[in-house]
């Protein structure tokens, strides 16, 4: 089946809307419920962790349901459309919380966020599972992975660049009203983009999976040691970068500070988003054009990200964190590395589908990618929980009085904030690099050999 420009475009458009939704939830749910609505950051983080445990039960069932689906629209598109519509409604509810007492708000947040995770899973698993189902060669798979991850990066960048500015424009003095309006806009864009994706993506026929129970699904996953290596690496990388995303808004509001902090935060996020897209669209293809293997690019990119965080840590320790231009240098490197790593992990995960088919005789796209969905959300949930606990430990005081001045934090609180947003990500990326180097075996040459074997069968 030929991978046409139209398919790439439709798939990329779907990624933009999908990751706008994910970025809004992942990057701002803690800030919205803790800093604006006044809930305890540890409580918010705890609920996010509980939601991830619930997803641990939900994702395997979702992977199986997708794998066993038979319809005239294909295996993946019915779930993609249904999950999108439901998740759009829940996303709006998540950022349009009614005025209520603290105890009632805690219940409301708990229920709505768990529903958000369930409905997002319904569309995210089939979206990424389509990559092996609409391509036939490693080259096409890599190209579609680059398109998907690049456009996902665009979606995330749009949220990073525009959210706080739109919150201020649409909400006036009320960030609460601003987030409600932003959530409505993002929900509408989400539905439109996924409808386009569903209309133009055509799946090639694939053999039915024999995975019919959750027990067998986990057996399939543990048989595929390379899929486990990739998803474990994704957990470590995403946890590190999610910590940065969660802490950085507090840094700009309370440490960098000033009345124009939203503009400064937006400018930093814009630079970061631009370099993330640049990494996926230019730097990664350039490195591939120089005949660098994907596994080599992964190691180089991880080292780059670690060095960038070390520079940021040095700036924090020496007091040079109030120069935006200086901050943007390591920030841009981190975002660029994030873009490249997101492409690489998707390519690796797609290759693990071929690896699993050769090893066990079963082709289980939905099973493998359901694990990706779970671990990405698990890493995000763990990061937000760590953020919540960290904010309580350093004694950060939220700014729930929107009409008053920004709360001044103590020197100890600001020092703790700087250390949390640099040291924890460094440790996570070092672990990811060491684990990958020791365990990963799906090199470019091996991927080509697997493709030859499968097409001989």
C-alpha positions, 0 to 999 in steps of 0.5 A: 500500500503506497504511502501518499502525500494525502495520507501523510497530511491527514495523519499529521493533521490528526496529530496536531489536534491530538497533542493539543489536547494532551499538552493542555491537560499534561502541562496545565491541569496541575496549575489550574487546580492548584494555583487557580482553584486552590486544591492541594498540589499533593492531592492533585498529583495523587489523583493523577497517579490513581488515574494512571493505575485505573488506566493500567486496567483500562489500556489493556482492554482497549488494546484488545478491543481495537485489535479484535474490531472488525468493521467496514471502516477498518479496525482503528478509525471507529475507535479514533472517531468515538474516542475523540468526540467523547474526549473533547467533551470531557476536556472542556469539563476538566477546564470548566469546573463550576464554583463549588466548595473544596471537598466538592471540587476534589470529587469533581476533579477526581471523576472528570480526570479519570474520564479524561484518561479513559476517553483519551485512551480510546483514540490514542491507541488506534491512532498510533497503531495505524502506523504499521497498518498503513505502511509496508516498509521500514522507510514508510514507517519511519516517514509516517512516524516522523510526520506524526511526531513532528505534527504532534510537536506542532500541536504541543508547541501551539499549546505552549506558545498560545495558552497563557496569552489566550487565557489572558486575552479571553479571560481578562483578570480571570484565569479561570474564565480564560482556561474555560475558553481555551479548552472550548477552542481546543476541543473544537479543533480536536474534533475537526482534525481527527475527522479529517484523519479518519476520512483520509486514512485507509488501512491495509488488511492485516491478519487477526491477532490471537491475543484474546485475553488480558493475560495473553496480552501481557504474555505477548508484551513480555515475550517482546523484550524489545518493546519493553525496552522501548516503553521503559525508555519512553517512561524515563524520558517522558518523566524527565521532560514532563517534570520540566513542563510542570515546573517551568510555569511556576518558575516564570510566575514566581521566580522570573516574575514581574507583571509581564510573566505570561509574555516572558513564559510564552516567549520562552515556550515559543522558542522551545516549541520552534526548536522542538519542531526544528529538531523533528523536521530538520535536524533529525532528517539531516542526521539521517542524511549523513548516514547516522543510524537511529540508535546513534542519533538517540545516544547523541540526542540524550547526551545533548539533553543532559548537557543542556540541563547541566547548563541550566543547573549551573545557571540556577546555582550561579544566579543567572536565571533572570536573563531570558536570552541566556535561559533560552539557550539550554531551553532550546537544546532541551526542546530540540532533543525532546522532538528528536527523541519522540520521533525515534521512540515511535520508530523503535516501537514500530520496529518492535511490532515486526520483532514480535511477529518474527519471534512469536508469529503474532502481529500485535500493533494495538497491544504494543501501542496500548502499552505506549499510551499507558506508559506515556500517561504513567510517566506524565502522572508520575511527573505531576505527582512528583511536582505536587509533592515537590511544591508542597515540600518547598512550601510554594504558596498558590496565587488563588486571589486573582485580583491581588498581587502575585504571592512572593515566595521565600528564597528557600522556596525558589532555590528548591524550585530551581533544583527540582526542575533541573536535577530530577530531569537529569537523573531520568535522562541518564537512566534512560541512556544507560538502559537503552545502551545496555538493552536495545538491539533493534538497530537499523540493519536489524530492522531491514533484515526483519522486513525482508524476513516478513516479506518472504513469508 
